Amino acid sequence: MKLWLKLLLAGSLALNLAVIGIAVGAAWRFSGTDRHWHRPQAIEPLIFRGLEPETRKSLRLEAGGEHGSYHKRRRAESAAVIEALRSGSFDAAALRDMLRSQADARHAFHTKVQDAWVSKMEAMTPEERAAFADRMEERMQQRGKRWHGAGHGRD
């Protein structure tokens, strides 16, 4: 058998195996079984979105500090970590302090969000809170369907 024919057959076999692997992987992933890789829905984004738009904007601006916005501050924090890692004179203690400071700032932001949200919940009647809880639960269930499609074991 000629070399080019052997290479063609080997390439064809490799391509067939790749297609079969993709098909089997997709069937397994979307079968609704063994969903160990899915994390539970986080409540924090729902709490934040449950606040009034003005409150969210105010909290974001406050959390942004000297950077002007929360997102710009987070980008600056990431850039500072990258810069520390690339530094010729790496200082592990300084990096730890930087990460701790960043974590403290995030914790302070999350605490303020939680306090504002709990205050909002406190002002509601029991019926309003129950209706709000129903909407939150529905959003939590819809999140999985939005990203992974309906009917794939996320009821």
Secondary structure, DSSP 4 states (H G I P E B T S, - for coil): --HHHHHHHHHHHHHHHHHHHHHHHHHHHTTSS--TTPPPPPSHHHHHHTS-HHHHHHHHHHHHGGGSSHHHHHHHHHHHHHHHHH-SS--HHHHHHHHHHHHHHHHHHHHHHHHHHHHHHHTS-HHHHHHHHHHHHHHHHHHHHHHH-TTSS--
